[in-house]
Amino acid sequence: MKLTSKNNFLQSLSKGAYVVLLLICFILFSCINNQNFPEEVLKEYFVSVNSCNYERAQELSVGEAFDAVKYDMKDSCEVIEVEIVSVSCKTEGNKATCDIKIKRDVGSTAKETYTYSLVQKDGEWKIADLPEGFILSKE
């Protein structure tokens, strides 16, 4: 009888350990979200803007950046092929300043750098301001 009790205890312990392991994995993967890194949000926003995916660009933006996408990009957008060379961000609390370096012509060596401001809203990073002089539409 003692042997059976011991086996039941080990079985329940292993089931409990399995559940705990699954719970830990779920929590870890839930925390690893691209929205938690301003660099990844800026890359996705930049790709969305340059591929005329205004719905996704709006989801990734607030304030001035949201308005620019809503009013400028939706009405006049042209797909532009760009290569993202690098993205670097400096974060202070719920604000970040990020530089994105791109090449417009894939074969070209000329690089352009733009600086964006991001804010963290409800735990997710969003594009807040566009670079000075940056225009979405060609009008």
C-alpha positions in Angstrom: 0.0 0.0 0.0 2.8 2.4 0.8 4.3 1.6 -2.6 1.1 2.6 -4.4 0.9 5.9 -2.4 4.4 6.7 -3.3 3.7 6.0 -7.0 0.6 8.2 -6.9 2.6 11.0 -5.2 5.3 10.8 -7.9 2.7 10.7 -10.7 0.9 13.8 -9.3 4.3 15.5 -8.7 5.3 14.9 -12.3 2.0 16.2 -13.6 2.2 19.2 -11.4 5.8 19.9 -12.6 4.7 19.5 -16.2 1.9 22.1 -15.6 4.3 24.5 -13.9 6.8 24.1 -16.8 4.1 24.9 -19.4 2.9 27.9 -17.4 6.5 29.2 -17.2 7.0 28.8 -20.9 3.7 30.5 -21.6 4.7 33.5 -19.4 8.1 33.8 -21.0 6.8 33.7 -24.6 4.0 36.2 -23.7 6.7 38.6 -22.5 8.8 38.2 -25.6 6.7 40.4 -27.9 8.1 42.6 -30.7 5.9 45.5 -29.3 8.2 45.6 -26.3 11.2 46.7 -28.3 11.2 50.1 -29.9 13.7 49.0 -32.6 11.4 46.2 -33.8 8.4 48.6 -33.8 10.3 51.2 -35.9 11.4 48.5 -38.4 7.8 47.3 -38.8 6.4 50.8 -39.0 9.0 51.8 -41.7 8.3 48.7 -43.7 4.5 49.3 -43.4 4.8 52.9 -44.6 7.1 52.0 -47.5 4.8 49.2 -48.6 1.6 51.3 -48.3 0.2 49.2 -45.5 -1.5 52.1 -43.8 -3.6 50.0 -41.5 -0.6 48.4 -39.9 1.3 51.7 -39.8 -1.7 53.3 -37.9 -1.7 50.4 -35.4 1.9 51.2 -34.7 1.5 54.9 -34.3 0.0 57.6 -32.1 -0.3 61.4 -32.2 1.4 63.2 -35.2 2.6 60.0 -36.7 -0.9 58.5 -36.6 -2.4 61.6 -38.2 0.2 61.7 -40.9 -0.6 58.0 -41.8 -4.3 58.6 -41.6 -4.4 61.8 -43.7 -1.4 61.6 -46.0 -0.5 58.0 -46.7 -3.9 56.6 -47.2 -4.7 59.0 -50.0 -1.4 59.0 -51.8 1.0 56.3 -51.4 3.7 54.8 -53.6 5.5 51.6 -52.8 9.2 52.4 -52.3 11.9 49.7 -52.1 14.2 50.4 -49.2 16.8 48.4 -47.3 17.0 49.0 -43.5 20.7 49.1 -42.7 20.5 49.6 -39.0 18.2 50.8 -36.1 19.4 52.1 -32.8 17.4 53.5 -29.9 18.0 55.3 -26.7 15.3 54.6 -24.1 14.4 56.7 -21.1 11.4 55.4 -19.2 8.4 55.3 -21.5 10.1 57.4 -24.3 12.6 56.4 -26.9 14.5 58.2 -29.6 15.5 55.9 -32.5 17.7 56.4 -35.6 17.0 54.3 -38.6 19.5 54.1 -41.4 18.3 53.1 -44.8 19.3 52.7 -48.5 16.6 53.7 -50.9 18.2 52.1 -54.0 19.2 48.6 -53.1 22.3 48.8 -55.3 23.3 52.2 -54.0 25.8 53.0 -51.3 24.1 56.2 -50.3 22.5 56.0 -46.9 19.9 58.2 -45.2 19.3 58.4 -41.5 16.0 59.4 -39.9 15.2 60.0 -36.2 11.9 59.0 -34.8 10.3 59.5 -31.3 8.5 56.6 -29.8 6.3 56.3 -26.6 5.2 53.3 -24.7 1.4 53.2 -24.5 -0.3 50.4 -22.6 2.9 48.5 -22.6 3.5 48.7 -26.3 5.9 51.0 -28.2 4.3 53.3 -30.7 5.7 55.8 -33.2 4.8 59.3 -31.8 6.6 61.8 -34.1 7.9 61.8 -37.6 11.4 63.0 -38.4 11.7 66.7 -39.0 11.0 67.5 -42.7 9.7 63.9 -43.3 6.8 63.9 -45.8 4.7 60.8 -46.5 2.9 62.1 -49.5 4.3 63.5 -52.7 1.8 66.4 -53.0 
